[in-house]
Amino acid sequence: MKERPSVLLISVDALKPDYVFEQEKTGVHLPVITEYFIENGRTAREGMKSVFPTFTYPCHQSMITGTNPAVHGIVNNGIFDPLGQHMGAWHWFVNTKVKTLWEAAKECGYWSASAAFPTSVGANGDFIAPEFWWDGSELDSRFIDAVAKPQGMILEMEKDIGTYAGGLDLSDSGDMQRAKAAMWILKNKLEPVAGEKPFFLSAYFASFDESAHQHGVYSKEARESLEKIDRMVGELIREAERITDGNLVVCVVSDHGSLDNTHNISPNVLLKKAGLIETDQAGKVTSWKAFSQRAGGTSGIRLADPSDKEAADALRQVLDGLAKDPESGILEVVDARQAKERGGFPEAAYVLVSKKGYELRDDTDGEYCRTTLTQKAQHGYSEEFPEMRASFMIAGKGIGKGNIENARLIDVAPTLAAIMGADLPDAQGKDLLT
C-alpha cells in the first residue's frame, strides 16, 4: 500500500501552453513550473485538446471523470434556466452518471481530498471542501460547511485561514485563500493519516482566468496572477513532498485556453424577433419556444417542445440566416447529432460555434452584434482552435522526462487512475504514460 505514490492534481484555470513553454515571449517568469515540470517532468508541449464546450465546469468534470460532457452530463457552467427560476444557479454538483477520480481513489485505498475544485459539491471523498456560492457573504461559508465532507470541516478550517473562497472571489486574494485551504487540508487532515495510506488531493486556482477575462489574455494583470499561482503551486508541492517523503506525483493541468474578444453577439435577440421568446417590460423572459444558452464562444439552443414543428421551422430559418451572413460572427451551426459526436450539448437542438473573438451572450434585447465587450477575453470557443488548447504537466516518482503527444483533457483522469491503481470503468480517455 505504501509503495503507491500520493497524487496531487492542480488545475490552473485557462493556463495556455505558450505561457508555459514560451515564457520569454509571453513575458512571464514561472520558476516552479520550469524546474519541476519542464526540466524534470513530462509535458505536452503542443498542449492538450479540451472538450466541447471549452468551458470551465464541463471541462473540470471531464478532467475528473475522463469522459466528455455529453456522457457525464455537466454540459455548461450555468444550469439551463431561461425563466430564471433557479436564480442563476451553476452546475456546482458532481455528476451522478459516471465515476469520478475522487470516488475511484477512495475505493482503491487512497485518502481522497479536494480544495475548491469546480463541480465538487457532493463528491464522494474523505476531505472535500467544495466550490459553491450564494451571495458572497458569511452565508456561503455555512452552506459550504453543510455540504463539505466531513461536515464541519470548513468552519474548522476558517478558524485558521479566514474565510474560505467559495467561488465568487476569483481574484488573486481569492486564490491565496484557495491555496491556504489546500495547504490546511494537507497539514491538518492528510498528514496525520499519511502513514496509513497515500492520498489523492485536487486543488484549483482561478485568478489567471479571471484576470484574462477582465484585462486580456496577455495583459500585465494576467501575467502577474500566473506568477503568483506559480509560487503557490511550489508551496503546495513542497508541503506534499515533505508529508510523503517524496513518494509523490504532481499533475498540473488547465481546463482550456482563451483568446481575446472583439465582439459580443446575442442570438436570443433574433429568436425574440422571430416570436420564439417573449419578455416582460423589464426584459425578463416570460415564455420561450427556443432559447440560446451561452458557453463563451459556443451556445446550445434548445426547443421547449421538440415536436413543435412551427417553432423548429422558425428556429431553422433564423439559423440559416446566421450561417449565410458573413458578418454574423457564426463559424458553424452544429445540429444535435454533430454535437453529440463532438461530445457536448446532448439536449441541444443546435449549437452555435462562433468565429474567433465573437463571444456569445444571452441577451434578448438590444443589438444582435456589438463591439462593447462584456469581457475582454473568453473561452468556450471551438475545441479545434489552437488558442483553446489546455496545458498538461506531470512529474514525480517514476514519471521520467519527455514530451507527451496527442494529449486530451479526457486523458487526465485515466492517467492518474493508472498511477493509483484505481478503476474508472466509464472513462473515454487513455493513460498518457503508456
C-alpha positions in Angstrom: 0.0 0.0 0.0 2.7 2.5 1.0 4.6 1.9 -2.3 2.0 3.7 -4.3 2.6 7.4 -4.6 0.3 10.1 -3.4 -1.1 12.2 -6.2 -1.6 16.0 -6.2 -3.7 17.3 -9.1 -3.6 21.1 -9.6 -5.9 22.9 -12.1 -4.8 26.4 -13.2 -7.8 27.7 -15.0 -7.2 28.8 -18.6 -3.4 28.3 -18.5 -2.3 28.3 -22.1 0.7 26.2 -23.3 2.5 29.2 -24.7 2.6 30.7 -21.2 4.4 27.5 -20.1 6.8 26.9 -23.0 7.3 30.5 -24.4 7.8 32.4 -21.1 10.2 34.9 -22.6 7.8 35.7 -25.4 4.7 36.0 -23.2 6.7 38.0 -20.6 6.1 35.7 -17.6 8.5 34.0 -15.2 7.4 30.7 -13.8 10.4 29.1 -11.9 8.4 26.4 -10.2 6.7 25.1 -13.4 10.1 25.4 -15.2 12.1 23.4 -12.7 9.6 20.9 -11.6 7.9 20.1 -14.9 9.7 21.4 -18.0 13.2 20.4 -16.8 12.3 17.3 -14.7 8.9 16.0 -15.8 6.8 15.1 -18.8 4.8 17.8 -20.6 2.5 18.1 -23.5 4.4 20.8 -25.4 1.7 21.1 -28.1 -0.9 21.4 -25.4 -3.9 19.2 -24.7 -7.2 19.1 -26.6 -10.1 20.3 -24.5 -13.7 19.2 -24.7 -16.8 20.6 -26.3 -17.5 23.2 -25.0 -14.2 24.6 -23.7 -16.0 26.0 -20.6 -14.9 25.7 -17.0 -17.4 23.4 -15.4 -17.9 20.9 -18.2 -14.1 20.8 -18.5 -13.4 20.1 -14.9 -16.0 17.3 -14.7 -14.3 15.9 -17.8 -10.9 16.2 -16.2 -12.0 14.3 -13.1 -14.0 11.6 -14.9 -12.2 11.0 -18.2 -15.5 11.4 -20.1 -17.0 14.0 -22.4 -19.7 16.4 -21.2 -22.4 14.5 -23.2 -21.5 11.5 -21.0 -21.1 13.0 -17.6 -23.9 15.4 -18.0 -22.3 18.7 -16.9 -22.8 20.5 -20.2 -22.4 24.1 -19.3 -21.3 26.3 -16.4 -24.8 27.5 -15.6 -28.0 25.4 -15.3 -30.3 25.9 -18.3 -32.9 28.3 -16.9 -34.5 30.7 -19.4 -37.1 31.8 -17.0 -34.7 32.4 -14.1 -36.4 30.0 -11.8 -33.1 28.8 -10.3 -31.8 32.3 -9.7 -28.5 31.9 -11.5 -27.5 28.5 -10.2 -24.5 26.8 -11.6 -23.6 23.1 -12.0 -21.8 23.1 -8.7 -22.5 19.5 -8.2 -20.6 16.4 -9.1 -22.2 14.3 -11.8 -24.5 11.4 -11.0 -23.8 9.3 -14.1 -20.2 8.2 -14.1 -17.5 7.6 -11.5 -15.1 10.4 -10.6 -11.4 10.2 -9.7 -12.3 11.2 -6.1 -14.5 8.1 -5.8 -12.1 5.8 -7.6 -9.2 6.9 -5.4 -11.2 6.3 -2.3 -12.3 2.8 -3.5 -8.7 1.7 -4.2 -7.3 2.6 -0.8 -6.4 6.3 -1.1 -7.4 9.2 1.1 -9.5 11.3 -1.2 -9.5 15.1 -0.8 -10.2 18.3 -2.7 -10.0 22.0 -2.2 -12.2 24.4 -4.2 -12.3 22.2 -7.3 -15.2 23.2 -9.6 -18.1 20.6 -9.8 -17.3 19.0 -6.4 -20.4 19.5 -4.3 -21.5 16.0 -3.3 -18.2 14.4 -4.3 -17.6 11.0 -2.7 -14.3 11.5 -0.8 -12.9 11.8 2.6 -12.0 15.5 2.9 -13.9 17.6 0.3 -14.0 21.4 0.5 -16.3 22.1 -2.5 -16.7 25.2 -4.6 -20.1 26.8 -4.1 -21.5 30.3 -3.7 -24.8 32.0 -2.9 -24.3 35.7 -2.2 -20.6 36.1 -1.1 -21.5 36.7 2.5 -20.9 34.6 5.5 -23.9 32.5 4.4 -21.6 31.0 1.8 -19.3 29.5 4.5 -22.3 28.0 6.3 -23.7 26.5 3.1 -20.3 25.1 2.0 -19.7 23.8 5.5 -23.0 21.9 5.4 -22.1 20.1 2.2 -18.4 19.6 2.9 -17.0 16.2 3.8 -16.8 15.8 6.7 -19.5 18.3 7.7 -18.0 21.0 9.9 -14.6 21.0 8.2 -15.0 24.4 6.6 -15.8 26.2 9.8 -12.9 24.4 11.5 -10.6 25.5 8.6 -11.8 29.1 8.8 -10.6 29.4 12.4 -7.1 29.1 11.0 -7.1 30.6 7.5 -10.0 33.0 7.5 -12.9 33.0 5.1 -12.8 30.1 2.6 -13.0 31.3 -1.0 -16.3 29.8 -2.2 -16.3 30.8 -5.8 -17.4 34.4 -6.2 -13.9 35.7 -5.3 -11.8 34.9 -8.4 -9.1 37.5 -7.5 -5.5 37.0 -6.5 -6.6 37.2 -2.9 -9.2 34.6 -3.5 -6.6 32.3 -4.9 -4.5 32.9 -1.8 -7.4 31.5 0.2 -7.7 28.5 -2.1 -4.0 27.8 -1.6 -4.4 28.1 2.2 -7.4 25.7 2.1 -5.4 23.1 0.1 -2.4 23.6 2.5 -4.7 23.3 5.5 -6.1 20.0 4.3 -2.6 18.7 3.6 -1.4 19.6 7.1 -4.5 19.0 9.2 -6.2 16.2 7.5 -3.8 14.3 5.3 -0.5 14.5 7.2 -2.0 12.9 10.4 -3.1 9.9 8.4 -0.4 9.8 5.8 1.2 6.7 7.4 -1.9 4.7 6.8 -2.3 5.1 3.1 -1.4 7.5 0.2 -3.7 10.4 -0.7 -5.2 12.0 -3.8 -5.8 15.7 -3.5 -7.2 18.1 -6.1 -6.7 21.8 -5.9 -7.7 24.8 -8.1 -6.6 28.3 -9.0 -9.0 30.8 -10.7 -7.3 34.2 -10.8 -5.3 33.8 -14.1 -8.5 33.1 -16.0 -10.3 36.0 -14.3 -7.5 38.4 -14.9 -7.5 37.4 -18.6 -11.3 37.9 -18.7 -11.1 41.4 -17.3 -7.8 42.6 -18.9 -6.9 40.4 -21.8 -5.1 37.1 -22.4 -1.6 38.6 -22.5 -2.2 41.5 -20.1 0.1 42.6 -17.4 -2.5 41.6 -14.8 -2.8 38.1 -16.2 0.9 37.6 -16.1 1.1 38.8 -12.5 -1.7 36.5 -11.5 0.0 33.5 -13.1 3.3 34.3 -11.4 1.6 34.3 -8.0 -0.1 31.0 -8.8 3.3 29.5 -9.7 4.7 30.4 -6.3 1.6 28.9 -4.5 1.9 25.7 -6.6 5.5 25.5 -5.4 4.5 25.8 -1.8 1.9 23.0 -2.2 4.3 20.7 -3.9 7.0 21.2 -1.2 4.5 20.5 1.6 3.2 17.4 -0.2 6.7 16.2 -0.8 7.5 16.7 2.9 4.4 14.8 4.1 5.0 11.9 1.6 8.9 11.8 1.9 9.0 12.4 -1.8 6.7 9.5 -2.8 4.5 11.9 -4.8 3.3 12.5 -8.3 2.1 16.0 -9.2 0.0 16.9 -12.2 -0.6 20.5 -13.2 -3.3 21.0 -15.9 -5.6 23.6 -17.2 -9.2 23.1 -18.5 -8.9 25.2 -21.7 -7.1 28.1 -23.2 -8.5 31.6 -24.1 -8.5 34.3 -26.7 -9.3 38.0 -26.8 -12.8 39.1 -27.8 -13.7 41.7 -30.4 -17.5 41.4 -30.4 -20.5 40.3 -28.4 -23.3 38.5 -30.3 -26.7 37.7 -28.9 -28.8 35.0 -30.8 -31.7 35.4 -28.4 -32.3 38.9 -29.8 -33.1 37.3 -33.2 -35.1 34.5 -31.6 -37.2 37.1 -29.8 -37.8 38.9 -33.1 -38.9 35.6 -34.6 -41.5 35.2 -31.9 -39.7 32.3 -30.2 -39.1 34.3 -26.9 -41.4 36.6 -25.0 -40.3 39.0 -22.3 -41.9 41.5 -19.9 -41.3 45.2 -19.9 -38.2 44.6 -17.7 -36.7 42.3 -20.3 -37.3 39.1 -18.2 -38.2 36.0 -20.2 -41.8 35.0 -19.6 -42.1 32.2 -22.1 -39.9 30.6 -24.8 -40.1 28.2 -27.6 -36.4 28.3 -28.4 -33.6 29.7 -26.2 -29.8 30.0 -26.7 -27.7 29.4 -23.6 -24.2 30.8 -23.9 -21.0 28.9 -23.2 -18.5 31.6 -24.2 -17.7 31.0 -27.9 -20.5 28.5 -28.3 -24.1 28.3 -27.3 -26.6 25.5 -27.1 -30.0 26.2 -28.4 -32.9 24.1 -27.1 -36.5 23.8 -28.2 -39.1 23.9 -25.4 -41.1 21.3 -27.3 -39.0 19.4 -29.9 -42.3 18.2 -31.6 -43.4 21.8 -32.2 -42.7 21.9 -36.0 -43.7 25.6 -36.3 -41.1 26.6 -33.7 -38.5 24.3 -35.2 -39.0 25.7 -38.7 -38.8 29.3 -37.3 -35.6 28.5 -35.5 -34.1 26.8 -38.5 -34.9 29.9 -40.6 -33.0 32.2 -38.1 -30.0 29.8 -38.0 -29.9 29.6 -41.8 -29.7 33.4 -41.9 -26.8 33.4 -39.4 -25.0 30.7 -41.4 -25.3 32.6 -44.7 -24.4 36.0 -43.2 -20.6 36.6 -43.3 -21.0 39.4 -40.7 -22.9 37.2 -38.2 -19.8 36.1 -36.4 -21.0 32.5 -36.6 -18.5 29.9 -37.8 -20.7 26.7 -37.6 -24.3 25.8 -37.0 -24.0 22.3 -35.5 -27.0 20.0 -35.3 -27.9 17.6 -32.5 -26.2 14.6 -34.0 -23.0 16.5 -34.7 -22.9 18.0 -31.2 -23.2 14.6 -29.6 -20.4 13.3 -31.9 -18.2 16.1 -30.6 -19.1 15.1 -27.0 -21.2 18.0 -25.9 -24.7 19.6 -25.6 -26.7 16.4 -25.6 -30.0 18.2 -25.1 -29.5 21.0 -27.7 -31.4 21.1 -31.0 -28.5 23.1 -32.4 -25.2 24.5 -31.3 -23.7 27.8 -32.5 -19.9 27.9 -32.7 -18.7 31.4 -33.2 -15.7 32.8 -35.1 -12.6 33.8 -33.1 -13.4 36.9 -31.0 -17.2 36.7 -31.2 -18.4 35.9 -27.7 -22.0 34.7 -27.4 -24.3 36.3 -24.9 -27.8 35.5 -23.6 -29.3 39.0 -24.0 -32.8 39.1 -25.5 -32.9 42.9 -26.2 -30.6 45.4 -27.9 -28.4 44.8 -30.9 -27.5 41.3 -32.1 -23.9 42.3 -32.6 -22.0 44.9 -30.6 -18.3 45.9 -30.1 -18.9 46.9 -26.4 -17.5 43.9 -24.7 -18.7 42.2 -21.5 -15.3 40.5 -21.1 -12.0 41.2 -22.9 -11.1 37.5 -23.3 -13.1 34.3 -23.3 -13.0 30.6 -23.8 -15.8 28.2 -24.8 -14.7 28.6 -28.4 -14.3 25.6 -30.7 -12.2 22.8 -29.2 -10.4 22.7 -32.5 -9.0 26.2 -32.1 -5.3 26.1 -31.1 -6.0 29.0 -28.7 -8.3 26.7 -26.7 -5.6 24.1 -26.1 -5.1 23.3 -22.4 -1.9 22.5 -20.5 -0.7 19.2 -19.2 2.4 18.6 -17.0 3.3 15.7 -14.7 6.3 15.0 -12.6 7.4 13.0 -9.6 8.0 9.4 -8.5 8.6 7.2 -11.5 7.4 9.7 -14.1 10.6 10.5 -16.0 11.1 13.2 -18.5 10.0 14.0 -22.1 7.2 15.2 -24.3 3.7 13.8 -24.4 1.9 13.9 -27.8 -1.8 13.9 -28.6 -3.0 14.6 -25.1 -6.7 15.2 -24.4 -8.5 16.6 -21.4 -10.3 13.3 -21.0 -6.9 11.6 -20.6 -6.1 13.3 -17.3 -8.3 11.1 -15.1 -7.3 7.7 -16.7 -3.6 8.7 -16.4 -3.8 9.5 -12.7 -6.1 6.5 -12.1 -3.4 4.2 -13.6 -0.8 5.7 -11.3 -3.0 4.9 -8.2 -4.3 1.6 -9.5 -7.8 3.0 -9.5 -10.7 1.9 -11.7 -12.5 4.3 -14.0 -14.8 2.0 -15.9 -16.6 4.8 -17.8 -13.5 6.7 -18.9 -13.3 7.5 -22.6 -9.7 8.7 -22.3 -6.4 6.8 -22.1 -3.3 6.6 -19.9 -0.9 9.2 -21.3 2.1 7.5 -19.7 1.8 4.2 -21.6 
